[in-house]
Amino acid sequence: MKKWIWKMNDHDISKERYLQIAGGFGLTRRELELGYLKVSGFSNRRIAYMLGISEQTVKNHFRSIYEKAWVPGRKEFTELFL
């Protein structure tokens, strides 16, 4: 099994570590997927392209993700995993 490591601000995070933390927020499978792409450094536009959905749909998902994680935005959400 391949272990994925993403470099974020000089910190490494594995997908397993991300899921361990984010799993406690009550996110849906799709929200978990989008959240991981975001903390991996992808923009909303790129995420939309990769998943074949609109950028507005991505933004709607992130509004829900941030609410469930009790954070005001992307920066604070990403900091949860550092």
Secondary structure, DSSP 8 states (H G I E B T S, - for coil): ----EEEETTEEEEHHHHHHHHGGGT--HHHHHHHHHHHTT--HHHHHHHHT--HHHHHHHHHHHHHHTT-SSHHHHHHTT-
